[in-house]
Structures are given as structure tokens and as C-alpha cells.
């Protein structure tokens, strides 16, 4: 019984750790014809290989089941909400990549 509780605790901690490390994509703008998704990245070499890019294309696929076309993509500034309230327009050092797309 104690062993089962221990294994459950270890499993829960492992799942939380993996979930915490995942980079999630966010739908920044949702329009009738497409939208903009973004995901965090660390370095230029991460832009195409990060898990966030896969998550971004999954969101695009959900929005556009018949297919999509990338209009534009590139780095956008990530504004800290706390800093923005205090310093109006303060930009944090975190990096975001955005993909603008249209559904076909």
C-alpha cells in the first residue's frame, strides 16, 4: 500500500515536470479566414525544431481542417503584463515566434 502511494506520487511529479517543460502555442488572433498563432523559443536554431512549432501547426490544423496557407511568420516582442501595467510598453527579454495563416 505504501509502495503504491509512493509510485503514484513519483508518477504525478514526473507528469507535472514534463507538462511544465512543454512549450505551448497560443492562438493570438482568430478571424473567420485564419489567424495568428505564436509559440516561445530560446534561440534561432529552436524556431523550426521546438515542440511549440508542432503545437502551433496542430492549432492551425484544428482551425483549418481543409488546409491552410502561411501568409507571414517571424519574431514578435513578448510584453510582460505586469511590466506593461507599470511601465506602459515595457518589453521583456522572452522571445515569441508568430505565424499568420489563412484557411484554404
C-alpha positions, 0 to 999 in steps of 0.5 A: 500500500505504501509502495503504491502511494509512493509510485503514484506520487513519483508518477504525478511529479514526473507528469507535472515536470514534463507538462511544465517543460512543454512549450505551448502555442497560443492562438493570438488572433482568430478571424473567420479566414485564419489567424495568428498563432505564436509559440516561445523559443530560446534561440534561432536554431529552436524556431523550426525544431521546438515542440511549440512549432508542432503545437502551433501547426496542430492549432492551425490544423484544428482551425483549418481542417481543409488546409491552410496557407502561411501568409507571414511568420517571424519574431514578435516582442513578448510584453510582460503584463505586469511590466506593461501595467507599470511601465506602459510598453515595457518589453521583456527579454522572452522571445515569441515566434508568430505565424499568420495563416489563412484557411484554404 
